[in-house]
Amino acid sequence: MSTSQHFDVVVIGSGPGGEGAAMQAAKSGRRVAVVERMPQPGGACTHTATIPSKALRHAILQMTEVNRNRLFREAGVAVQLSFPQLRQSARSVIEQQVDLRRGFYERNHVPLFLGQARFLDPHTIEAVQPNGARVVLAADAFVIAVGARPYRPPDVDFSHPRVFDSETILHLGYTPQSITVYGAGVVGCEYTSMFRNLEVKVNLVNSRDKLLDFLDDEIIDALAYHMRERGVILRHNEEYERVEARSDCVLLHLKSGKQLRTDVLLWANGRTGNTEGLGLEQIGIRPNSRGQLEVNDCYQTELPHIYAVGDVIGFPALASAAYAQGRAAMLHLVSGECSGRVSDVPTGIYTSPEISSLGKTERELTAARIPYEVGHAAFKNLARAQITGQTVGMLKLLFHRHTLELLGIHCFGANASEIIHIGQAIMRQTPPHNSLLYFISTTFNYPTMAEAYRVAALNGYNRVR
């Protein structure tokens, strides 16, 4: 049995991209519906990726901070929680996020249909619900925000209890003694830090010659140094040949001839768009080889009334960017305004220490022959960092040596993803207000980590004056 309803916009997927699109369209007076294949709203961001992994990371950091704190050690306090125990902290956060998301849809009168969406024609989809019922939804426009999932090469047996991807690793039932992480992208580096903080022996296998090569070289070097200092074995320029999963271990055979034997393997090498089963072949939209959809600067696919946003369109594959993309797509639908792809998105990488970056790197500025200068603030010299004991890291400002315009902000250390936003606010101002001079002339609370901006600005200013 099926029913049919008509909407102005139907959004497929309720992750950040879908939510941003649905809320913007609803606020603009459009009649909107959302289809979500998971039992609850929020998408992978809430249920299998960002929220659970960051909640796990926070729990691990809390435990390690207690165990490293001299006051607690002298009092004989030590905490040893297993991986599953630490993971429990994510449950309440996920529940709160789901309730919050569901409230957004209810208050804005956006019905949420649970089921797998499939296009029947360019203006009609059906949603197959868990009970088998089929709901047919017609719309003037659609937003595909189905996200992505970890890439799984067909020759790797992910059904084996010792082989995981970045979603299934969250269900690991024990703390292993050793792990090999294959893939040194953002996800691989974040999980490497988490497991090493649990005192697990870690091999990080990287198919390239350096970590996270989209970052500034100084940040890359600092991350690699601190990983090695913590005991992580970094293996660059390596590619897998095959995975041999045994009852007592996993052997990763590399093309170089090396064999890495560990308790478990985490495969963190690439992601694939969730476009299978959408019936896109019925309407002439063709995903690329990685299941991703090509869009123009207004987030339109080959069919102008069908938009795509979020991880399903690839880079930068960030929750923050996906939400902004969803809003931008619906602004174009409603008003015809097309301001181009969402840009100036800060990276937030939750390694230990944390990394955040915005704007140009030294490598990019040098290649473009832009005369820049550098301002540094080492966290070890900040009173707040000395008080908290989180002295590893730095803030680095790149600026034009003649106009003093901010060109790049790179932060490495505790709370980097928060600290970056102070600089972001100034960088987004129009000249001459996007200047290094703002930080020199502004009074910061003392002691704070924000004071790093004043220190870095003065350090840089002294190089050009």
C-alpha positions as CSV (number, residue, x, y, z in Angstrom):
1,M,0.0,0.0,0.0
2,S,1.4,3.5,-0.8
3,T,0.3,7.0,-0.3
4,S,1.3,10.1,-2.3
5,Q,2.0,13.6,-1.1
6,H,3.4,16.7,-2.7
7,F,6.0,19.1,-1.3
8,D,7.9,22.1,-2.5
9,V,11.2,20.4,-1.5
10,V,12.1,16.9,-0.4
11,V,15.4,16.5,1.3
12,I,17.0,13.0,1.3
13,G,19.2,12.6,4.4
14,S,19.0,14.3,7.8
15,G,22.7,14.8,8.6
16,P,24.1,18.3,8.8
17,G,23.7,19.0,5.0
18,G,20.1,17.8,4.9
19,E,19.2,19.6,8.1
20,G,20.7,22.9,6.9
21,A,18.8,22.6,3.6
22,A,15.5,21.6,5.3
23,M,15.6,24.4,7.9
24,Q,16.5,27.1,5.3
25,A,13.8,26.0,3.0
26,A,11.2,25.8,5.8
27,K,12.2,29.3,7.1
28,S,11.7,30.6,3.6
29,G,8.1,29.4,3.6
30,R,8.5,26.3,1.5
31,R,6.7,23.1,2.3
32,V,9.4,20.6,3.1
33,A,9.8,16.9,3.9
34,V,12.8,14.9,4.9
35,V,13.5,11.2,4.2
36,E,16.0,9.4,6.5
37,R,16.9,5.8,6.1
38,M,18.3,5.4,9.7
39,P,15.9,4.8,12.6
40,Q,16.5,8.3,14.0
41,P,17.5,11.7,12.6
42,G,21.0,13.1,12.6
43,G,22.7,11.0,9.9
44,A,26.2,9.5,10.2
45,C,27.5,12.6,11.9
46,T,25.3,11.9,15.0
47,H,25.2,8.2,15.0
48,T,28.4,6.6,13.6
49,A,31.0,9.3,13.0
50,T,31.6,12.8,14.4
51,I,29.6,12.7,17.7
52,P,30.4,9.2,18.9
53,S,34.1,9.5,17.9
54,K,34.5,12.9,19.5
55,A,32.7,11.8,22.7
56,L,35.0,8.8,22.8
57,R,38.0,11.0,22.4
58,H,36.9,13.3,25.2
59,A,36.4,10.3,27.6
60,I,39.9,9.0,26.7
61,L,41.4,12.4,27.3
62,Q,39.7,12.8,30.7
63,M,41.1,9.4,31.8
64,T,44.6,10.1,30.5
65,E,44.6,13.6,32.1
66,V,43.8,12.1,35.5
67,N,46.5,9.4,35.2
68,R,49.1,12.0,34.1
69,N,48.3,14.6,36.7
70,R,50.9,14.7,39.4
71,L,48.4,15.6,42.1
72,F,46.3,12.4,41.4
73,R,49.3,10.2,41.1
74,E,50.7,11.3,44.4
75,A,47.3,10.6,46.0
76,G,47.4,7.1,44.5
77,V,44.5,7.7,42.1
78,A,44.6,5.8,38.8
79,V,41.8,5.1,36.3
80,Q,41.8,2.2,33.9
81,L,38.7,1.9,31.8
82,S,38.3,-0.4,28.8
83,F,37.5,0.8,25.3
84,P,33.8,-0.2,25.7
85,Q,33.5,1.6,29.0
86,L,34.9,4.7,27.6
87,R,32.6,4.5,24.6
88,Q,29.5,4.5,26.8
89,S,29.9,8.3,27.3
90,A,28.7,8.8,23.7
91,R,25.2,7.3,24.4
92,S,23.8,10.3,26.3
93,V,25.3,12.8,23.9
94,I,23.7,11.0,20.9
95,E,20.4,10.9,22.6
96,Q,20.5,14.6,23.4
97,Q,21.5,15.4,19.8
98,V,18.6,13.2,18.4
99,D,16.1,15.0,20.6
100,L,17.4,18.3,19.5
101,R,17.3,17.4,15.8
102,R,13.8,16.0,16.1
103,G,12.7,19.2,17.8
104,F,13.9,21.3,14.9
105,Y,11.8,19.4,12.4
106,E,8.7,19.4,14.7
107,R,8.9,23.1,15.4
108,N,9.3,24.0,11.7
109,H,6.5,21.6,10.6
110,V,8.8,19.4,8.5
111,P,7.6,15.8,8.4
112,L,10.3,13.2,8.8
113,F,9.8,10.0,6.8
114,L,11.9,7.0,7.9
115,G,12.9,4.8,5.0
116,Q,15.1,4.2,2.0
117,A,14.5,6.8,-0.7
118,R,14.5,5.9,-4.4
119,F,13.7,8.1,-7.4
120,L,10.9,7.0,-9.6
121,D,11.2,9.9,-12.0
122,P,12.8,13.4,-11.8
123,H,10.0,14.7,-9.6
124,T,9.0,11.7,-7.6
125,I,10.6,9.4,-5.0
126,E,9.3,6.6,-2.9
127,A,10.4,5.9,0.6
128,V,10.4,2.3,1.6
129,Q,9.7,2.3,5.3
130,P,11.0,-0.4,7.8
131,N,7.5,-2.0,8.0
132,G,7.5,-2.4,4.2
133,A,5.1,0.5,3.5
134,R,5.9,2.7,0.6
135,V,5.3,6.4,0.7
136,V,5.4,8.3,-2.6
137,L,6.6,11.9,-2.4
138,A,6.4,14.3,-5.3
139,A,8.3,17.6,-5.2
140,D,9.3,20.6,-7.2
141,A,12.9,20.3,-6.0
142,F,15.1,17.8,-4.2
143,V,18.2,17.9,-2.1
144,I,20.4,14.8,-2.0
145,A,22.3,14.8,1.3
146,V,22.9,11.1,1.8
147,G,26.5,11.4,3.1
148,A,29.2,8.9,2.7
149,R,30.6,5.8,4.4
150,P,34.1,4.2,4.8
151,Y,35.5,2.7,1.7
152,R,35.8,-1.0,1.8
153,P,38.1,-2.7,-0.7
154,P,36.4,-5.9,-1.9
155,D,39.5,-8.1,-1.1
156,V,39.4,-7.2,2.6
157,D,37.2,-9.3,4.9
158,F,35.4,-6.8,7.1
159,S,33.2,-9.6,8.5
160,H,36.3,-10.8,10.4
161,P,36.1,-9.9,14.1
162,R,39.6,-8.3,14.0
163,V,39.1,-6.1,10.9
164,F,37.3,-2.8,11.3
165,D,36.5,0.4,9.6
166,S,35.9,3.8,11.2
167,E,32.3,3.0,12.0
168,T,32.6,-0.6,13.2
169,I,35.6,0.3,15.4
170,L,33.2,2.0,17.7
171,H,31.8,-1.4,18.6
172,L,35.1,-2.9,19.5
173,G,34.4,-5.0,22.6
174,Y,37.8,-4.7,24.3
175,T,41.0,-2.7,24.5
176,P,43.6,-4.3,22.1
177,Q,47.3,-4.4,22.9
178,S,48.2,-3.4,19.3
179,I,46.5,-1.9,16.2
180,T,47.5,-1.1,12.7
181,V,45.7,1.9,11.2
182,Y,45.8,1.8,7.4
183,G,45.2,5.3,6.0
184,A,46.8,8.5,7.5
185,G,44.0,10.9,6.6
186,V,42.0,12.9,9.2
187,V,40.1,9.8,10.5
188,G,43.2,7.6,10.6
189,C,45.3,10.2,12.5
190,E,42.4,10.9,14.9
191,Y,42.0,7.2,15.8
192,T,45.8,6.8,16.0
193,S,45.9,9.5,18.7
194,M,43.0,7.9,20.6
195,F,44.4,4.4,20.7
196,R,47.9,5.6,21.6
197,N,46.4,7.6,24.5
198,L,45.1,4.3,25.7
199,E,48.7,3.0,25.6
200,V,47.9,0.7,22.6
201,K,50.8,0.0,20.3
202,V,50.0,1.7,17.0
203,N,51.3,1.3,13.4
204,L,50.1,4.2,11.2
205,V,50.4,3.3,7.5
206,N,50.5,6.2,5.1
207,S,50.4,5.8,1.3
208,R,51.9,9.3,0.9
209,D,55.2,10.8,2.0
210,K,53.8,13.0,4.8
211,L,50.8,13.2,7.1
212,L,47.8,15.5,6.1
213,D,49.6,17.2,3.3
214,F,46.9,19.9,2.9
215,L,48.1,21.4,6.2
216,D,50.9,23.9,6.7
217,D,54.3,22.1,6.7
218,E,55.1,23.3,10.2
219,I,51.9,21.8,11.6
220,I,52.5,18.5,9.7
221,D,56.0,18.3,11.1
222,A,54.7,19.0,14.7
223,L,52.1,16.3,14.4
224,A,54.5,13.7,13.2
225,Y,57.0,14.6,15.9
226,H,54.5,14.3,18.7
227,M,53.1,11.1,17.4
228,R,56.6,9.6,17.3
229,E,57.4,11.0,20.7
230,R,54.3,9.2,22.0
231,G,55.5,5.9,20.5
232,V,53.5,5.7,17.3
233,I,55.3,4.0,14.4
234,L,54.7,6.0,11.2
235,R,55.2,4.2,8.0
236,H,55.1,6.5,5.0
237,N,55.0,5.6,1.2
238,E,53.5,2.2,1.9
239,E,50.7,0.4,0.1
240,Y,48.9,-2.7,1.2
241,E,49.2,-5.9,-0.9
242,R,46.7,-8.0,1.1
243,V,45.2,-8.5,4.5
244,E,45.5,-11.8,6.3
245,A,43.1,-12.0,9.2
246,R,43.8,-14.8,11.6
247,S,42.0,-16.1,14.7
248,D,44.7,-14.5,17.0
249,C,45.9,-11.5,14.9
250,V,45.8,-9.6,11.7
251,L,48.8,-9.6,9.3
252,L,48.9,-6.6,6.9
253,H,51.2,-7.5,4.0
254,L,52.7,-4.4,2.3
255,K,54.0,-4.1,-1.2
256,S,57.4,-3.2,0.2
257,G,57.6,-6.7,1.6
258,K,56.9,-5.7,5.3
259,Q,54.4,-7.6,7.4
260,L,52.7,-5.8,10.2
261,R,51.2,-8.1,12.9
262,T,48.8,-6.6,15.4
263,D,45.7,-7.6,17.4
264,V,43.3,-5.6,15.1
265,L,43.3,-3.6,11.9
266,L,41.5,-0.3,11.3
267,W,40.9,0.4,7.7
268,A,40.7,4.2,7.3
269,N,41.5,4.8,3.7
270,G,38.9,6.8,1.8
271,R,35.1,7.2,1.8
272,T,32.3,6.3,-0.7
273,G,29.2,8.3,-1.3
274,N,25.9,6.6,-0.3
275,T,24.3,6.9,-3.7
276,E,23.5,3.2,-4.3
277,G,19.8,2.4,-4.3
278,L,18.7,6.0,-4.9
279,G,17.5,5.1,-8.4
280,L,19.7,7.9,-9.9
281,E,20.1,5.9,-13.1
282,Q,16.3,6.4,-13.6
283,I,16.8,10.2,-13.9
284,G,20.2,10.4,-15.7
285,I,22.4,11.4,-12.8
286,R,25.7,9.5,-12.7
287,P,27.8,9.3,-9.6
288,N,31.6,9.1,-10.1
289,S,33.8,6.1,-9.3
290,R,33.7,7.0,-5.6
291,G,29.9,7.3,-5.5
292,Q,30.1,11.1,-5.3
293,L,27.9,13.5,-7.2
294,E,29.2,16.4,-9.3
295,V,27.6,19.8,-8.7
296,N,28.0,23.3,-9.9
297,D,28.8,26.4,-7.7
298,C,25.1,26.5,-6.7
299,Y,25.1,22.8,-5.7
300,Q,22.9,21.8,-8.6
301,T,23.4,18.4,-10.3
302,E,22.9,17.7,-14.0
303,L,19.2,18.2,-13.3
304,P,18.9,21.9,-12.1
305,H,16.0,21.1,-9.7
306,I,18.0,18.4,-7.9
307,Y,20.7,19.7,-5.5
308,A,23.4,17.7,-3.7
309,V,25.3,18.8,-0.5
310,G,27.5,17.3,2.2
311,D,29.9,14.4,2.1
312,V,28.2,13.0,-1.0
313,I,29.8,15.7,-3.1
314,G,33.3,15.1,-1.6
315,F,35.7,17.7,-0.3
316,P,35.8,19.2,2.3
317,A,33.6,16.5,3.9
318,L,33.1,18.4,7.1
319,A,29.8,18.6,9.1
320,S,30.2,22.4,9.4
321,A,30.6,22.8,5.6
322,A,27.7,20.5,4.9
323,Y,25.3,22.6,6.9
324,A,26.4,25.7,5.2
325,Q,26.2,24.0,1.8
326,G,22.6,23.0,2.5
327,R,21.6,26.5,3.4
328,A,23.4,27.9,0.3
329,A,21.6,25.5,-2.0
330,M,18.2,26.5,-0.6
331,L,19.0,30.2,-0.8
332,H,19.7,29.6,-4.5
333,L,16.4,27.7,-4.9
334,V,14.4,30.4,-3.1
335,S,16.0,33.6,-4.3
336,G,18.3,32.6,-7.2
337,E,21.2,33.9,-5.2
338,C,24.4,31.9,-6.0
339,S,27.3,33.1,-3.9
340,G,29.6,30.2,-5.0
341,R,30.9,27.2,-3.1
342,V,31.2,27.5,0.6
343,S,34.8,28.6,1.3
344,D,37.0,29.7,4.1
345,V,36.0,26.7,6.1
346,P,38.3,26.0,9.1
347,T,39.6,22.5,9.5
348,G,39.2,20.9,12.9
349,I,41.3,17.8,13.3
350,Y,40.9,16.0,16.7
351,T,44.3,14.4,17.0
352,S,46.4,14.8,20.2
353,P,47.3,17.6,20.2
354,E,44.4,19.1,18.3
355,I,44.8,21.0,14.9
356,S,42.8,23.7,13.3
357,S,43.7,25.8,10.2
358,L,42.2,28.5,8.1
359,G,43.4,30.3,5.0
360,K,46.7,29.9,3.1
361,T,49.7,27.8,4.1
362,E,53.3,29.0,3.8
363,R,53.7,26.6,0.8
364,E,50.8,28.2,-1.0
365,L,51.9,31.7,-0.3
366,T,55.4,31.0,-1.5
367,A,54.2,29.4,-4.7
368,A,52.0,32.5,-5.3
369,R,54.9,34.8,-4.7
370,I,53.0,36.7,-2.0
371,P,55.3,38.6,0.4
372,Y,54.2,37.2,3.8
373,E,55.6,37.1,7.2
374,V,55.1,34.8,10.2
375,G,54.1,35.4,13.8
376,H,54.4,32.7,16.4
377,A,53.1,32.1,19.9
378,A,54.4,29.0,21.7
379,F,51.8,27.7,24.2
380,K,54.6,26.8,26.6
381,N,55.1,30.5,27.2
382,L,51.4,31.2,28.0
383,A,50.4,31.4,31.7
384,R,47.1,29.7,31.0
385,A,48.8,26.7,29.3
386,Q,51.3,26.5,32.2
387,I,48.4,26.4,34.7
388,T,46.5,23.7,32.8
389,G,49.6,21.8,32.0
390,Q,48.7,21.7,28.3
391,T,51.9,23.4,27.1
392,V,52.4,21.5,23.8
393,G,51.5,23.6,20.7
394,M,51.5,27.0,19.1
395,L,49.5,29.6,17.2
396,K,50.9,30.7,13.9
397,L,49.7,33.8,12.0
398,L,50.6,34.4,8.3
399,F,50.2,38.0,7.2
400,H,51.1,40.2,4.2
401,R,54.3,42.0,5.2
402,H,53.2,45.3,3.6
403,T,49.4,45.6,4.3
404,L,49.5,43.3,7.5
405,E,46.4,41.5,6.1
406,L,45.8,38.1,7.7
407,L,46.4,35.4,5.2
408,G,46.5,32.2,7.2
409,I,45.9,31.0,10.8
410,H,47.3,27.6,12.0
411,C,46.9,26.3,15.5
412,F,48.3,23.1,17.0
413,G,47.5,22.3,20.6
414,A,44.7,21.9,23.1
415,N,41.4,23.5,22.1
416,A,42.9,24.6,18.7
417,S,39.5,24.1,17.0
418,E,38.0,26.7,19.4
419,I,41.0,29.1,19.3
420,I,40.9,29.4,15.5
421,H,37.6,31.2,15.5
422,I,38.9,34.4,17.1
423,G,41.3,34.8,14.1
424,Q,38.5,33.7,11.7
425,A,36.3,36.6,12.8
426,I,39.1,39.1,12.0
427,M,40.2,37.5,8.8
428,R,36.6,37.8,7.4
429,Q,36.6,41.5,7.9
430,T,37.2,43.9,4.9
431,P,40.5,45.7,4.6
432,P,42.0,47.4,6.6
433,H,40.1,45.7,9.5
434,N,41.4,42.2,8.7
435,S,44.8,43.3,10.0
436,L,47.4,42.0,12.4
437,L,47.1,45.3,14.2
438,Y,43.7,44.2,15.6
439,F,45.4,41.7,17.9
440,I,48.1,44.2,19.0
441,S,45.7,46.9,19.9
442,T,43.1,44.6,21.6
443,T,43.2,43.7,25.3
444,F,42.8,40.0,26.0
445,N,41.8,38.5,29.3
446,Y,44.8,37.2,31.3
447,P,45.5,34.3,31.7
448,T,43.8,32.9,28.6
449,M,44.8,30.9,25.6
450,A,43.3,33.7,23.5
451,E,46.3,35.8,24.6
452,A,48.3,33.8,22.0
453,Y,46.9,36.1,19.3
454,R,48.5,39.1,20.9
455,V,51.8,37.3,21.4
456,A,51.9,36.0,17.9
457,A,50.9,39.3,16.4
458,L,53.7,41.2,18.3
459,N,56.2,38.5,17.3
460,G,55.3,38.9,13.6
461,Y,55.1,42.7,13.8
462,N,58.6,42.9,15.1
463,R,59.8,41.1,12.0
464,V,58.6,43.9,9.7
465,R,58.9,47.1,11.8
